Amino acid sequence: EYLRTMGLTPQVIASSNHLGNNDMRNLASAKAASSAKLRVKHDIFAPWNEPQLDHKVSIMFTPYINDDKRDFVEYTSLGFLGQPHTMVTYTRASDSVLCVPLMIDAAVWCDYFSARSWPYEKVCKALAYLFKVPEGAAKGVDPGFFKQMQELREQVVSAHEYKVGHKLYVSAPSNSAGSGSAKRRVRIRAEEEEKVAEWVIPHDARIVCAGLACVDMQLNAATGGNGGEGIETFQGEKSIGGGSVSMACKTLARLCHGEPLDDGYMQVTPPVVSSITPLCMIGNDDTGTKLISLLENCGSACRNVDTRVVRHSRAQHPSNRTALSILPIYQDGRRGCFFDAASNNQFSVDVLLEMISELSTGLSVTGVDTSAMS
């Protein structure tokens, strides 16, 4: 973007990247992954139709560098009267930390647009700046950062004006005797068209999360290993739910609407997902007890995480062990991983189908409506 603003015509871009984290390991080992790195700048310059652009990317996995990203790029362009112009950039930063602001932005803006039922396609365009290569509905958005900021600003203002101009009027039913079931009635102004965004989760949604689950035991300020993953000492531990099931349950359980549905009917902030059911292998041991507690604590505010199926499965297989991941966090910033998959190795398609069958039949007997589960 800087080169184009200066009126320069890029001819050669030679980029060199090296670091030693797992991301670079994957990029260096997979041809498809490394080509994705090359694609980024190709897409950035695509709108200016630069057929002569010679773009080369070198990626190197260097374990000693760990997460300390090193990036060297030389840009050779043509300026006034075709004179060559060379610019070099050198970047050194913690690769993991670089993405954190983008993750925070994604969470904040998705919550903002969800609360206003803004259409999925417009949200994608507004958040195109979060991605190196925007896809889906965001594909084709101008790659310039300032143009993307303008797109975000326009969508934010439009979504706010839509919410202000399209208010829902909610009236609570009478609580007098014989009034029947206490259902909320919603009236919309006659001159306003109701807008339904496809990506918004219905209020009565029930979601099943199936896959790997374990307890992640983080060992703080660990020492040892001499550059490897040995452990000599550590200062305290913290256990959290690990694996795709735990992460998905935690994220979904914490989703809530930004404000009460209405003052008369409900004073507390309601959850977005009314019920979340984890389906995973949990052993009948102390680690399994802790994992179930961690899963249930995800939805402690709204009590919307239902662990009855995994509790029943756990009782049926008393010899199973619960998966455990030991994660030393070393004093120099390195991280290690010692993983025992345990009963996850026995989590087959047949076991999953058995859990789903129990979910759709057994729970309905106890009064839980499973018809809306997805």
Disulfide bonds with the S-S distance in Angstrom:
none
